[in-house]
Structures are given as C-alpha cells and as structure tokens.
Amino acid sequence: MFVLHHVPSIANQFLADMRDVHIQKDSMRFRKNLERVGEILAYEISKKLEYVHRTIHTPLGYAETKMLKEQPVLVCVLRAGLPFYQGFLNFFDEAENSFIGAYRSKPTTTHDFDIELHYLTSPNIEGKTVIIIDPMLATGRSFVKTYQALLQHGKPEKLHIAAVIASEQGLKYIQENLPTHELWVGDVDKDLNEKYYIIPGLGDAGDLAFGSKL
C-alpha cells in the first residue's frame, strides 16, 4: 500500500523551468530549481511527521509551540539527487544523512539494464522515519534497491519517497515492491522510451546539473 501526494503548487513553475530546453541550459538555475522543489516537498512532508509540545523562553515570557519529535533520516541517491537533497537538508537541518551511489548498468542488446550500487554510508535507521530522495522515478528500480540496501542498517518505522518527476510505470513498480510508504512527486508523466527515460520528462538530471559524464 502507498499514498501518492501530487498537487499543483508554485513548484510547477520551477518544474516547468527544469523541463524547458532553453532554460535548462543554465546548469546553476537547474540545480537551484531542484533545490527549490526539494524545499517545497520537505515542507509538505513535515506536515505528516510527529510533533511534541515545547515551551520556549522568550525575552518577555514563555511561548508554547510544537516541535518535531524526531528528525527524519535523509537518504540522498547520488549524483543527480544532490541539489534536490540540499533542499530537504535546508529544512531538516538537524537530520541524520545517508548517501548511496546508484546508477544504471550498461544496457544489453534488448535495452534492458540493472541498477548498480557501489557506495553506501548510513546511520542506524531502526524505527526511524526515512526519506529517500532522487529526482527521477523512471522504472522505480533504484528506489527499491536503495531501500533494500538500507535494511542492513535497520528497518525504518516510516518511509517516504520523494521525486521531482515519476512515470506511471515507476509508480506501479514502487507500489508493488516497497512496504507501506508515502510518495511525494512534483509531476507524473505517462511513458518511458526504449532506454527507460521518462517521456516527456526533462532529460538526464545528473548531466543537466553537473555536466555530461563519460
């Protein structure tokens, strides 16, 4: 079971800029827009977390408020996830952090591919709230493999998935292969091409943010 959150907001403007073939040539602006969408989704996710009462001593008295009971663990999927993740870190600035290197293996003659994981560092996530952060949810395989790899560091109590753009196929794969979670996306596109890139999508987010790779 999963809950999908996808509602119009000012994030649509930033997403439109990231999709635009002319505007996205500015890599600094592309990274900034990824960060902005990360901040917006971080704020929305924060509404679903647990809070406790706190009393704050001000210069003129005491104020009652509610504060996060516990910071989530932020999981950044490298490399395209870095600017997107920074938006979450701007809001959850006391969070523990995990980093995982996930990338597509070279496709076979049938254009199929696997997800390779070659780097993982993580705190203990047992019983915690985990947010997996990766801008493009194409097939959904990288999210599932990331979650499976994280289990060596404990089983989270709650799981959130955050992406900028998802495909319908990727959403279905996530629904079928991950435990109960909430999924937060900026937009959902219908198709994948023969190389499993989201259509219309926005291209390769990692290359647009950091330059073409060999």
Secondary structure, DSSP 8 states (H G I E B T S, - for coil): -EEEE---STHHHHHHHHH-TTGGG-HHHHHHHHHHHHHHHHHHHHTTS-EEEEEEEETTEEEEEEEESS--EEEEEETTHHHHHHHHHHHSTT-EEEEEEEEE----TTS---EEEEEEE----TTSEEEEE-SEESSSHHHHHHHHHHGGG---SEEEEEEEEEEHHHHHHHHHHS-SEEEEEEEEE-EE-TT--EESS-S-HHHHHH----
